[in-house]
Amino acid sequence: MALFGKKESKEEKKARKEAELLAKFGLEDLTGKDLESVKTIVSELAGNKFLEAGAVLTGAKSDDLVKVTNLTAIVEQNWIIIRQLNEINKKLDR
């Protein structure tokens, strides 16, 4: 038994992180292909976080850091668009 509670497996940790991100952007009610697409995006973005941290630690140019910040903002805007399109789709299905 771990000192501070149950140790999460890689799969459990991945599932928890996906659920947290979906909750953060209000996308908990996605289903089917949309949910699978979002999970794929989440996995790809997780790898990018390591690259971002590495760029900061290695002293990347400020121009590069601004680009990364702007791209991150675009990704967050896309989450909002996905959520809004999902809401419109639900209304049309009624």
MMTF fields as JSON, N, C-alpha, C and O atoms, coordinates in Angstrom:
{
  "mmtfVersion": "1.0.0",
  "mmtfProducer": "UNKNOWN",
  "numBonds": 375,
  "numAtoms": 376,
  "numGroups": 94,
  "numChains": 1,
  "numModels": 1,
  "chainsPerModel": [1],
  "groupsPerChain": [94],
  "chainIdList": ["A"],
  "bondAtomList": [4, 2, 8, 6, 12, 10, 16, 14, 20, 18, 24, 22, 28, 26, 32, 30, 36, 34, 40, 38, 44, 42, 48, 46, 52, 50, 56, 54, 60, 58, 64, 62, 68, 66, 72, 70, 76, 74, 80, 78, 84, 82, 88, 86, 92, 90, 96, 94, 100, 98, 104, 102, 108, 106, 112, 110, 116, 114, 120, 118, 124, 122, 128, 126, 132, 130, 136, 134, 140, 138, 144, 142, 148, 146, 152, 150, 156, 154, 160, 158, 164, 162, 168, 166, 172, 170, 176, 174, 180, 178, 184, 182, 188, 186, 192, 190, 196, 194, 200, 198, 204, 202, 208, 206, 212, 210, 216, 214, 220, 218, 224, 222, 228, 226, 232, 230, 236, 234, 240, 238, 244, 242, 248, 246, 252, 250, 256, 254, 260, 258, 264, 262, 268, 266, 272, 270, 276, 274, 280, 278, 284, 282, 288, 286, 292, 290, 296, 294, 300, 298, 304, 302, 308, 306, 312, 310, 316, 314, 320, 318, 324, 322, 328, 326, 332, 330, 336, 334, 340, 338, 344, 342, 348, 346, 352, 350, 356, 354, 360, 358, 364, 362, 368, 366, 372, 370],
  "bondOrderList": [1, 1, 1, 1, 1, 1, 1, 1, 1, 1, 1, 1, 1, 1, 1, 1, 1, 1, 1, 1, 1, 1, 1, 1, 1, 1, 1, 1, 1, 1, 1, 1, 1, 1, 1, 1, 1, 1, 1, 1, 1, 1, 1, 1, 1, 1, 1, 1, 1, 1, 1, 1, 1, 1, 1, 1, 1, 1, 1, 1, 1, 1, 1, 1, 1, 1, 1, 1, 1, 1, 1, 1, 1, 1, 1, 1, 1, 1, 1, 1, 1, 1, 1, 1, 1, 1, 1, 1, 1, 1, 1, 1, 1],
  "groupList": [{"groupName": "MET", "atomNameList": ["N", "CA", "C", "O"], "elementList": ["N", "C", "C", "O"], "formalChargeList": [0, 0, 0, 0], "bondAtomList": [1, 0, 2, 1, 3, 2], "bondOrderList": [1, 1, 2], "singleLetterCode": "M", "chemCompType": "L-PEPTIDE LINKING"}, {"groupName": "ALA", "atomNameList": ["N", "CA", "C", "O"], "elementList": ["N", "C", "C", "O"], "formalChargeList": [0, 0, 0, 0], "bondAtomList": [1, 0, 2, 1, 3, 2], "bondOrderList": [1, 1, 2], "singleLetterCode": "A", "chemCompType": "L-PEPTIDE LINKING"}, {"groupName": "LEU", "atomNameList": ["N", "CA", "C", "O"], "elementList": ["N", "C", "C", "O"], "formalChargeList": [0, 0, 0, 0], "bondAtomList": [1, 0, 2, 1, 3, 2], "bondOrderList": [1, 1, 2], "singleLetterCode": "L", "chemCompType": "L-PEPTIDE LINKING"}, {"groupName": "PHE", "atomNameList": ["N", "CA", "C", "O"], "elementList": ["N", "C", "C", "O"], "formalChargeList": [0, 0, 0, 0], "bondAtomList": [1, 0, 2, 1, 3, 2], "bondOrderList": [1, 1, 2], "singleLetterCode": "F", "chemCompType": "L-PEPTIDE LINKING"}, {"groupName": "GLY", "atomNameList": ["N", "CA", "C", "O"], "elementList": ["N", "C", "C", "O"], "formalChargeList": [0, 0, 0, 0], "bondAtomList": [1, 0, 2, 1, 3, 2], "bondOrderList": [1, 1, 2], "singleLetterCode": "G", "chemCompType": "PEPTIDE LINKING"}, {"groupName": "LYS", "atomNameList": ["N", "CA", "C", "O"], "elementList": ["N", "C", "C", "O"], "formalChargeList": [0, 0, 0, 0], "bondAtomList": [1, 0, 2, 1, 3, 2], "bondOrderList": [1, 1, 2], "singleLetterCode": "K", "chemCompType": "L-PEPTIDE LINKING"}, {"groupName": "GLU", "atomNameList": ["N", "CA", "C", "O"], "elementList": ["N", "C", "C", "O"], "formalChargeList": [0, 0, 0, 0], "bondAtomList": [1, 0, 2, 1, 3, 2], "bondOrderList": [1, 1, 2], "singleLetterCode": "E", "chemCompType": "L-PEPTIDE LINKING"}, {"groupName": "SER", "atomNameList": ["N", "CA", "C", "O"], "elementList": ["N", "C", "C", "O"], "formalChargeList": [0, 0, 0, 0], "bondAtomList": [1, 0, 2, 1, 3, 2], "bondOrderList": [1, 1, 2], "singleLetterCode": "S", "chemCompType": "L-PEPTIDE LINKING"}, {"groupName": "ARG", "atomNameList": ["N", "CA", "C", "O"], "elementList": ["N", "C", "C", "O"], "formalChargeList": [0, 0, 0, 0], "bondAtomList": [1, 0, 2, 1, 3, 2], "bondOrderList": [1, 1, 2], "singleLetterCode": "R", "chemCompType": "L-PEPTIDE LINKING"}, {"groupName": "ASP", "atomNameList": ["N", "CA", "C", "O"], "elementList": ["N", "C", "C", "O"], "formalChargeList": [0, 0, 0, 0], "bondAtomList": [1, 0, 2, 1, 3, 2], "bondOrderList": [1, 1, 2], "singleLetterCode": "D", "chemCompType": "L-PEPTIDE LINKING"}, {"groupName": "THR", "atomNameList": ["N", "CA", "C", "O"], "elementList": ["N", "C", "C", "O"], "formalChargeList": [0, 0, 0, 0], "bondAtomList": [1, 0, 2, 1, 3, 2], "bondOrderList": [1, 1, 2], "singleLetterCode": "T", "chemCompType": "L-PEPTIDE LINKING"}, {"groupName": "VAL", "atomNameList": ["N", "CA", "C", "O"], "elementList": ["N", "C", "C", "O"], "formalChargeList": [0, 0, 0, 0], "bondAtomList": [1, 0, 2, 1, 3, 2], "bondOrderList": [1, 1, 2], "singleLetterCode": "V", "chemCompType": "L-PEPTIDE LINKING"}, {"groupName": "ILE", "atomNameList": ["N", "CA", "C", "O"], "elementList": ["N", "C", "C", "O"], "formalChargeList": [0, 0, 0, 0], "bondAtomList": [1, 0, 2, 1, 3, 2], "bondOrderList": [1, 1, 2], "singleLetterCode": "I", "chemCompType": "L-PEPTIDE LINKING"}, {"groupName": "ASN", "atomNameList": ["N", "CA", "C", "O"], "elementList": ["N", "C", "C", "O"], "formalChargeList": [0, 0, 0, 0], "bondAtomList": [1, 0, 2, 1, 3, 2], "bondOrderList": [1, 1, 2], "singleLetterCode": "N", "chemCompType": "L-PEPTIDE LINKING"}, {"groupName": "GLN", "atomNameList": ["N", "CA", "C", "O"], "elementList": ["N", "C", "C", "O"], "formalChargeList": [0, 0, 0, 0], "bondAtomList": [1, 0, 2, 1, 3, 2], "bondOrderList": [1, 1, 2], "singleLetterCode": "Q", "chemCompType": "L-PEPTIDE LINKING"}, {"groupName": "TRP", "atomNameList": ["N", "CA", "C", "O"], "elementList": ["N", "C", "C", "O"], "formalChargeList": [0, 0, 0, 0], "bondAtomList": [1, 0, 2, 1, 3, 2], "bondOrderList": [1, 1, 2], "singleLetterCode": "W", "chemCompType": "L-PEPTIDE LINKING"}],
  "groupTypeList": [0, 1, 2, 3, 4, 5, 5, 6, 7, 5, 6, 6, 5, 5, 1, 8, 5, 6, 1, 6, 2, 2, 1, 5, 3, 4, 2, 6, 9, 2, 10, 4, 5, 9, 2, 6, 7, 11, 5, 10, 12, 11, 7, 6, 2, 1, 4, 13, 5, 3, 2, 6, 1, 4, 1, 11, 2, 10, 4, 1, 5, 7, 9, 9, 2, 11, 5, 11, 10, 13, 2, 10, 1, 12, 11, 6, 14, 13, 15, 12, 12, 12, 8, 14, 2, 13, 6, 12, 13, 5, 5, 2, 9, 8],
  "groupIdList": [1, 2, 3, 4, 5, 6, 7, 8, 9, 10, 11, 12, 13, 14, 15, 16, 17, 18, 19, 20, 21, 22, 23, 24, 25, 26, 27, 28, 29, 30, 31, 32, 33, 34, 35, 36, 37, 38, 39, 40, 41, 42, 43, 44, 45, 46, 47, 48, 49, 50, 51, 52, 53, 54, 55, 56, 57, 58, 59, 60, 61, 62, 63, 64, 65, 66, 67, 68, 69, 70, 71, 72, 73, 74, 75, 76, 77, 78, 79, 80, 81, 82, 83, 84, 85, 86, 87, 88, 89, 90, 91, 92, 93, 94],
  "secStructList": [7, 7, 6, 6, 1, 7, 7, 7, 7, 2, 2, 2, 2, 2, 2, 2, 2, 2, 2, 2, 2, 2, 2, 2, 6, 6, 7, 6, 6, 7, 7, 2, 2, 2, 2, 2, 2, 2, 2, 2, 2, 2, 2, 2, 2, 2, 2, 2, 2, 2, 2, 2, 2, 2, 2, 2, 2, 6, 6, 7, 7, 2, 2, 2, 2, 2, 2, 2, 2, 2, 2, 2, 2, 2, 2, 2, 2, 2, 2, 2, 2, 2, 2, 2, 2, 2, 2, 2, 2, 2, 2, 2, 2, 7],
  "xCoordList": [0.846, 0.0, 0.884, 1.891, 0.515, 1.285, 1.099, 0.082, 2.078, 2.065, 0.911, 0.307, 0.602, -0.431, -1.692, -2.414, -1.976, -3.187, -2.864, -1.71, -3.884, -3.758, -2.97, -3.207, -2.038, -1.26, -2.068, -2.583, -2.174, -2.931, -2.111, -0.902, -2.779, -2.117, -2.057, -2.699, -1.28, -1.185, -2.544, -2.893, -3.309, -4.626, -5.581, -6.346, -5.53, -6.393, -6.015, -6.885, -4.717, -4.255, -4.688, -5.133, -4.553, -4.961, -6.457, -6.888, -7.25, -8.703, -9.084, -9.986, -8.397, -8.674, -8.349, -9.129, -7.2, -6.809, -7.79, -8.138, -8.234, -9.221, -10.516, -11.094, -10.967, -12.21, -12.07, -13.005, -10.9, -10.671, -10.719, -11.309, -10.095, -10.091, -11.489, -11.902, -12.22, -13.596, -14.438, -15.245, -14.256, -15.001, -14.588, -15.431, -13.297, -12.788, -13.454, -13.758, -13.675, -14.239, -15.714, -16.268, -16.363, -17.798, -18.185, -19.231, -17.346, -17.599, -17.934, -17.743, -18.425, -18.688, -19.753, -19.776, -20.636, -21.752, -21.477, -22.399, -20.24, -19.905, -20.005, -19.739, -20.389, -20.498, -19.963, -19.714, -19.793, -19.453, -18.162, -17.148, -18.212, -17.017, -16.462, -15.248, -17.351, -16.888, -16.027, -14.976, -16.481, -15.727, -14.379, -13.363, -14.356, -13.102, -12.138, -10.935, -12.652, -11.802, -11.194, -10.01, -11.995, -11.497, -10.432, -9.425, -10.638, -9.646, -8.331, -7.257, -8.404, -7.191, -6.461, -5.238, -7.21, -6.614, -5.954, -4.852, -6.616, -6.07, -4.738, -3.784, -4.668, -3.425, -2.296, -1.162, -2.619, -1.61, -1.152, 0.034, -2.077, -1.718, -0.864, -0.009, -1.093, -0.3, 1.172, 2.031, 1.469, 2.856, 3.444, 4.635, 2.624, 3.103, 3.489, 4.346, 2.877, 3.208, 4.667, 5.322, 5.183, 6.593, 7.489, 8.524, 7.086, 7.862, 7.857, 8.882, 6.692, 6.597, 7.51, 8.247, 7.459, 8.298, 9.771, 10.576, 10.122, 11.51, 11.969, 13.111, 11.084, 11.436, 11.714, 12.647, 10.918, 11.115, 12.423, 13.197, 12.666, 13.861, 15.15, 16.198, 15.084, 16.288, 16.517, 17.484, 15.65, 15.823, 15.446, 16.172, 14.332, 13.861, 13.64, 13.429, 13.695, 13.487, 12.09, 11.156, 11.956, 10.649, 9.64, 8.448, 10.105, 9.198, 8.576, 7.384, 9.375, 8.87, 7.871, 6.861, 8.142, 7.223, 5.899, 4.84, 5.959, 4.736, 3.916, 2.693, 4.571, 3.866, 3.173, 2.016, 3.889, 3.308, 2.105, 1.085, 2.211, 1.106, -0.096, -1.232, 0.156, -0.947, -1.603, -2.826, -0.819, -1.387, -2.199, -3.228, -1.747, -2.503, -3.856, -4.868, -3.873, -5.132, -6.072, -7.279, -5.531, -6.354, -6.952, -8.12, -6.165, -6.668, -7.819, -8.836, -7.664, -8.736, -9.98, -11.095, -9.814, -10.958, -11.657, -12.884, -10.876, -11.468, -12.317, -13.354, -11.888, -12.71, -14.057, -15.091, -14.041, -15.292, -16.182, -17.391, -15.581, -16.345, -16.946, -18.102, -16.176, -16.688, -17.892, -18.907, -17.779, -18.883, -20.124, -21.234, -19.938, -21.074, -21.736, -22.963, -20.933, -21.493, -22.244, -23.269, -21.734, -22.419, -23.782, -24.763, -23.847, -25.121, -26.105, -27.291, -25.621, -26.49, -26.999, -28.177, -26.12, -26.502, -27.586, -28.515, -27.478, -28.503, -29.842, -30.875, -29.839, -31.085, -31.745, -32.97, -30.941, -31.479, -32.047, -32.964, -31.504, -31.972, -33.304, -33.965, -33.71, -34.959, -36.158, -37.28],
  "yCoordList": [-1.191, 0.0, 1.244, 1.291, 2.236, 3.477, 4.309, 4.211, 5.111, 5.922, 6.924, 7.145, 7.529, 8.567, 8.105, 8.938, 6.839, 6.334, 5.408, 5.036, 5.042, 4.096, 4.7, 5.841, 3.933, 4.39, 4.144, 3.046, 5.166, 5.064, 4.36, 4.563, 3.538, 2.958, 4.036, 5.08, 3.768, 4.736, 4.975, 6.106, 3.895, 4.017, 4.829, 5.65, 4.592, 5.341, 6.813, 7.683, 7.09, 8.475, 9.179, 10.326, 8.477, 9.051, 9.337, 10.401, 8.388, 8.562, 9.726, 10.5, 9.85, 10.948, 12.283, 13.23, 12.369, 13.621, 13.992, 15.162, 12.986, 13.25, 13.786, 14.748, 13.154, 13.593, 15.011, 15.808, 15.326, 16.674, 17.714, 18.782, 17.398, 18.345, 18.524, 19.646, 17.423, 17.525, 18.375, 19.189, 18.191, 18.989, 20.455, 21.349, 20.695, 22.072, 22.869, 24.05, 22.212, 22.912, 22.609, 22.966, 21.957, 21.71, 20.738, 20.897, 19.724, 18.781, 17.387, 16.408, 17.277, 15.969, 15.17, 13.943, 15.836, 15.133, 14.727, 14.321, 14.83, 14.366, 12.843, 12.158, 12.33, 10.878, 10.466, 11.305, 9.17, 8.591, 9.093, 9.212, 9.394, 9.817, 11.129, 11.336, 12.014, 13.298, 13.095, 13.719, 12.216, 11.936, 11.302, 11.675, 10.361, 9.706, 10.71, 10.655, 11.623, 12.649, 13.55, 13.878, 13.947, 14.811, 14.076, 14.677, 12.794, 12.021, 11.929, 11.983, 11.792, 11.761, 13.095, 13.134, 14.176, 15.511, 15.692, 16.234, 15.246, 15.365, 14.634, 15.155, 13.441, 12.668, 13.39, 13.434, 13.949, 14.669, 15.93, 16.259, 16.629, 17.846, 17.547, 18.349, 16.404, 16.027, 15.936, 16.352, 15.403, 15.333, 16.712, 16.929, 17.638, 18.997, 19.738, 20.621, 19.398, 20.074, 19.857, 20.758, 18.656, 18.383, 19.245, 19.735, 19.429, 20.266, 21.723, 22.402, 22.199, 23.573, 23.777, 24.761, 22.847, 22.952, 22.917, 23.664, 22.058, 21.977, 23.263, 23.683, 23.895, 25.156, 26.244, 27.031, 26.289, 27.294, 27.04, 27.966, 25.783, 25.434, 25.62, 25.906, 25.46, 25.603, 27.038, 27.322, 27.926, 29.336, 29.662, 30.38, 29.147, 29.429, 30.927, 31.655, 31.365, 32.779, 33.205, 32.404, 34.454, 34.954, 34.885, 34.69, 35.042, 34.929, 33.54, 33.402, 32.515, 31.145, 30.917, 30.24, 31.467, 31.307, 32.026, 31.545, 33.179, 33.896, 33.051, 32.984, 32.415, 31.546, 30.403, 30.089, 29.787, 28.671, 29.152, 28.465, 30.306, 30.86, 31.147, 30.843, 31.729, 32.021, 30.752, 30.698, 29.738, 28.47, 27.806, 27.186, 27.931, 27.393, 28.086, 27.44, 29.396, 30.142, 29.667, 29.554, 29.391, 28.901, 27.541, 27.283, 26.681, 25.363, 25.525, 24.841, 26.42, 26.639, 27.205, 26.843, 28.079, 28.586, 27.456, 27.438, 26.518, 25.378, 24.53, 24.009, 24.381, 23.638, 24.323, 23.662, 25.641, 26.394, 26.163, 25.968, 26.185, 25.96, 24.56, 24.386, 23.566, 22.194, 22.129, 21.518, 22.764, 22.741, 23.416, 22.9, 24.554, 25.283, 24.497, 24.454, 23.882, 23.077, 21.868, 21.465, 21.295, 20.17, 20.609, 19.878, 21.776, 22.291, 22.56, 22.25, 23.13, 23.377, 22.062, 21.939, 21.08, 19.768, 19.126, 18.518, 19.253, 18.702, 19.374, 18.706, 20.681, 21.418, 21.002, 20.92, 20.741, 20.345, 18.918, 18.594, 18.073, 16.695, 16.589, 15.555, 17.607, 17.547, 17.559, 17.514],
  "zCoordList": [0.0, 0.0, 0.0, 0.706, -0.779, -0.863, 0.395, 1.082, 0.675, 1.882, 1.908, 2.957, 0.762, 0.711, -0.005, -0.554, -0.019, -0.649, -1.797, -2.008, -2.53, -3.631, -4.781, -5.177, -5.311, -6.458, -7.732, -7.943, -8.575, -9.815, -10.889, -10.996, -11.676, -12.845, -13.93, -13.819, -14.973, -16.072, -16.712, -17.048, -16.879, -17.502, -16.636, -17.143, -15.311, -14.394, -14.38, -14.352, -14.4, -14.396, -15.689, -15.658, -16.833, -18.113, -18.117, -18.56, -17.624, -17.579, -16.67, -16.991, -15.536, -14.605, -15.251, -15.144, -15.925, -16.581, -17.696, -17.862, -18.458, -19.517, -18.915, -19.42, -17.831, -17.183, -16.636, -16.722, -16.073, -15.541, -16.655, -16.489, -17.794, -18.907, -19.477, -19.773, -19.633, -20.124, -19.182, -19.633, -17.878, -16.899, -16.967, -16.886, -17.115, -17.165, -18.288, -18.126, -19.426, -20.577, -20.792, -21.832, -19.828, -19.908, -21.006, -21.635, -21.246, -22.322, -21.809, -22.531, -20.588, -19.983, -20.714, -20.611, -21.449, -22.086, -23.54, -24.247, -23.987, -25.33, -25.382, -24.394, -26.533, -26.691, -28.061, -28.927, -28.234, -29.529, -30.115, -29.427, -31.428, -32.157, -31.621, -31.607, -31.18, -30.653, -29.412, -29.266, -28.519, -27.297, -27.631, -27.045, -28.552, -28.937, -29.564, -29.308, -30.38, -30.993, -29.938, -30.002, -28.974, -27.9, -27.086, -26.708, -26.812, -26.059, -26.831, -26.231, -28.144, -28.966, -28.876, -28.738, -28.955, -28.858, -27.498, -27.411, -26.442, -25.087, -24.991, -24.413, -25.548, -25.51, -26.24, -25.765, -27.391, -28.162, -27.436, -27.447, -26.812, -26.093, -24.865, -24.491, -24.243, -23.067, -23.436, -22.659, -24.597, -25.052, -25.301, -25.079, -25.756, -26.018, -24.746, -24.786, -23.621, -22.358, -21.999, -21.476, -22.281, -22.007, -22.882, -22.43, -24.144, -25.05, -24.593, -24.648, -24.141, -23.65, -22.449, -22.381, -21.504, -20.315, -20.69, -20.133, -21.625, -22.08, -22.728, -22.541, -23.493, -24.147, -23.124, -23.285, -22.087, -21.036, -20.308, -20.066, -19.961, -19.192, -19.985, -19.405, -21.302, -22.115, -22.562, -23.269, -22.164, -22.503, -23.93, -24.617, -24.378, -25.737, -25.904, -24.934, -27.151, -27.447, -27.012, -27.024, -26.632, -26.21, -27.35, -27.111, -28.586, -29.743, -29.801, -30.076, -29.544, -29.567, -28.439, -28.633, -27.281, -26.153, -26.415, -26.013, -27.088, -27.45, -28.424, -28.306, -29.368, -30.324, -29.599, -29.875, -28.671, -27.917, -27.118, -27.063, -26.507, -25.726, -26.611, -26.246, -27.771, -28.696, -29.207, -29.331, -29.504, -29.966, -28.86, -29.131, -27.629, -26.502, -26.39, -26.119, -26.599, -26.557, -27.666, -27.45, -28.839, -29.948, -29.606, -29.899, -28.995, -28.598, -27.609, -27.722, -26.65, -25.675, -26.345, -25.97, -27.324, -28.073, -28.818, -28.923, -29.332, -30.03, -29.099, -29.51, -27.837, -26.867, -26.693, -26.596, -26.655, -26.512, -27.737, -27.605, -28.916, -30.144, -30.15, -30.533, -29.73, -29.668, -28.747, -29.082, -27.579, -26.607, -27.19, -27.059, -27.824, -28.388, -29.523, -29.614, -30.378, -31.464, -30.916, -31.466, -29.84, -29.211, -28.67, -28.804, -28.072, -27.55, -28.687, -28.57, -29.776, -30.938, -31.491, -31.827, -31.588, -32.109, -31.248, -31.779, -29.934, -29.035, -29.263, -29.281, -29.437, -29.653, -30.961, -31.041, -31.984, -33.276, -33.236, -33.991, -32.359, -32.245, -31.519, -31.61, -30.815, -30.042, -30.9, -30.394]
}
